[in-house]
Amino acid sequence: MDNLITMRTIGYLDVLGFGRIALTDLMGAIDMIYDYQTIVNNKVTDQHIHPELLQIAEKLCADSFESLLPFSDSIFIVSNQPDKFVTQISHFLHHAFSINGFQFEDPANPEDPTETTIPIGWSHERLPIHRYPLLFKGGVSYGEVANLRLNSIIDNEIVPIRNLTGQALVEAVYLEKAGKGPRLFCNKVFVDQLSPGIRDKFIGVLRVNELYEILWPASIYFDENDCRIDIGAFDTLFIPAVNLWRAFGHIEKVGVHYYEFLRLIINATLQYHTQKGCGRFARQYIEEKIISNGLRDELNEYFSEI
């Protein structure tokens, strides 16, 4: 693909809050980068060692990613399979949050759920550290992309690297700024590449014929499962998000991201279960969870249709 201009899906991801964390806790920021690298490595390694996954669980793999180019807290992904890209990027984003998500379900310090400890060697002592939620914000477009091979200098030596440019890349970066929260915004030209089934499950409409988003939390649900069983997965995202919002919701320019995360989880769950034919059941379940967590006033919009 060197210097070849092709029509491709381009995804741009940026770690949410990374700059603020890097300024105050460099080791914590480095851990976030290594966390997403672990997920990438596992997905690619698993599909090579267990090729049967590509048949029985392809949405858990990353074979639709022709290229994944990281730099600091940003990632560019190139794909020529839009439908599969949506399901696989959704699982990637879910796995990214889940890598530390269990810590936020029942945090040791509710006032700062990122606080935790790790053992020091073989002793009984533990070192206090922070483990941050690994959430991404980004954009997705479709169009012309040029895959370039350029020279870099590493350790005073010329080393070839991949680089990208093109209309779709510029649009994907621009779309990242379309809203707040760990959301993946996309445009009409990308959505037009998708099958009706994928659109119905994963694509939220923000402005018709203009702005959309990939409802990636829908990836926690499975078509073959009974709705009454599947809906329990809602708690695995919603409860950690509630605890993060309670801890940091009052912080300027931070709280809004966690509030939008709550709304994203709810919107994805409602849309997925509605297309599956059990939207009313899902809405009632969500209503109960909102009330039991004391968020009736904050999330009142989800009661208007009941």
Buried (B, 14 or more C-beta within 10 A) or exposed (E): BEEEEBEBBBBBBBBBBBEBBBEEBEEBBEBBBEBBEEBBEEBBEBBEEEEEBBEEEBBBBBBBBBBBBBEEBBBBBBBBBBBBBBBBBBBBBBBBBBBBBEBBBEBEEEEEBBBBEEEEEEEEEEEEBBBBBBBBBBBBBBBBBBBBEEEEEEEEEEEEEBEBEBBBBBBBBBBBEBBBBBBBBBBBEBBEBBEEEBBBBBBBEBEEEEBBBBBBBBBBBEEEEEBEEBBEBBEBBBBBBBBBBBBBBEEEEBBBBBBBBBBBBBBBBBBBBBBBEBBEBBBEBBBEBBEEBEBEEBBEEBEEEE
